Amino acid sequence: MIYNLVIYIYLFGVKLAALFSSKPAKMVKGHREVFDILRDKIDRNARYIWFHAASLGEFEQGRPLIERIRKEHPEYRILQTFFSPSGYEVRKNYQGADIVCYLPFDTPRNVRRFIEMVNPCMVFFIKYEFWQNYLNTLYKKGIPVYSVSSIFRPNQIFFRWYGKDYRKVLKTFSHLFVQNEVSEKLLASIGVTDVTIVGDTRFDRVLDICTVAKDLPLVKAFKGNSKTFVAGSSWGPDEDIFIRYFNEHPEMKLVIAPHVVSDSHLKEIMEKVKRPCVRYTEATAENVSKADCLIIDCYGLLSSIYRYGEISYIGGGFGVGIHNVLEAAVYGIPVIFGPNNKKFREAQHLLEKKGGFEINDYEEFKRLMDRFLTDNSYLQQAGNAAGDYVKNNSGALEKIMRAIRL
């Protein structure tokens, strides 16, 4: 009763917020359309495997599993659901799934309608998804449900005295594939033992991306034989630091893929750069080879662009938090980032392995870059440490595939 009350209060809050903000408005609209989408697209004669991710980051963790199942077991259909617009709006046309839609709010009525319409034969909830009504209903129907890439911490409700009733939801999972030993021990302490440590599927994902990275002739022509610094998902405070250094060091080239690709932000970047610069959408074989700075003013290329760099920088560390460090590390190049990285496990591990480097201001960045540009042995060591970290932590996908029954 308490859980359902919380869900209804949350639903009311989202609908209220939708009157004033576009993000919750998209969410409300998307949730309203779910059952129409299912009525139109569900094939009653097909067997569906249902994947659910709250948002885009969780989707990327589940994506390697979706694509492996799709490849090896084409007899199944794939349903992908999202809770947040930040996942759905980006991946609503994802070709790896037969149906992509929002997950309706976890009310008893929504749950009954949704599960009756989909009738999944297997379900995967990614990372932090623990919707009590969905999980209880799936459990009662005998439908296997797996938690993938989940991670648990002592401060979560399951391990507090007041979370005794809610922790029962964890026993509805057929199996939990967790990221680390801490999670396994925490679950064991409350009697949840259907657990296997497999690591994080994101390592498998970035290795897959690396394998099929795009060949980008314009970026290759831009790079030439110069040492190239690739800054990904950068923000203003990040750019103030590395552009200042770049302006004073003609021996290096710079690729900037800003997090926000807007005319105003691109103009700000170009005003800061004091050396020849070109935007990717305006680049030609002739003008790009004469430029020292290449600005990526479109989306979808960053994960392939890192391959052309000797040093990488991941933005966000002077704001709300850093972006994906693994996309760069997989290419065996050192990764630099700002101070707001403490909540990002991969960044912490890269720091320990000497493949990642935290900077707090321009002077720290300058000292580090001076060494990278003059000490090839140090640069190579750092790059190898980053690449080895990714390779040594891959394999979660294989462990999961061996454990589930298809």
Secondary structure, 3 states (H helix, E strand, C coil): CHHHHHHHHHHHHHHHHCCCCHHHHHHHHHHHHHHHHHHHHCCCCCEEEEEEECCHHHHHHHHHHHHHHHHHCCCEEEEEEECCHHHHHHHCCCCCCCEEEECCCCCHHHHHHHHHHHCCCEEEEECCCCCHHHHHHHHHCCCCEEEEEECCCCCCHHHCHHHCCHHHHHHHCCEEEECCHHHHHHHHHCCCCCEEECCCHHHHHHHHHHHCCCCCHHHHHHHCCCEEEEEEEECHHHHHHHHHHHHCCCCEEEEEEECCCCHHHHHHHHHHCCCCEEEHHHCCHHHHHCCCEEECCCCCCHHHHHHHCCEEEECCCCCCCCCCCHHHHCCCCCEEECCCCCCCHHHHHHHHHCCEEECCCHHHHHHHHHHHHHCHHHHHHHHHHHHHHHHHCCCHHHHHHHHCCC
